Amino acid sequence: MRGLDNDEVIDAVGDVLHYLEAEAADKMCCASCGVAEVDEIKLKECNDCDLVRYCSDTCQQDHRPQHELRCKESAAKLRDEILFRQPQSSHFGDCPICFLPL
């Protein structure tokens, strides 16, 4: 196995930073038309995945074909996280019958 040289590491870090910047930009402007959120324009998050925001229902409908696959994957992941989240313990201890936190 060979190690990475400095140029490869710099390129990889640059790719990660570009991805993170794109993710942050998705939350600050409309994913369809690119309008930024300002006082008079309030962006609404995608109802299913909360990954992107839209300035109007028309923009959401126009962007749906590009967003659909990513949305389904993210929505499934969020649903699994909520479904399989471990309940928080309480000071009452666990139920002696079902062992769930009280």
Summary of the structure (lengths in Angstrom):
residues: 102
radius of gyration: 20.7
end to end distance: 51.6
largest distance: 59.4
contacts: 205
relative contact order: 0.09
helix: 49%
strand: 11%
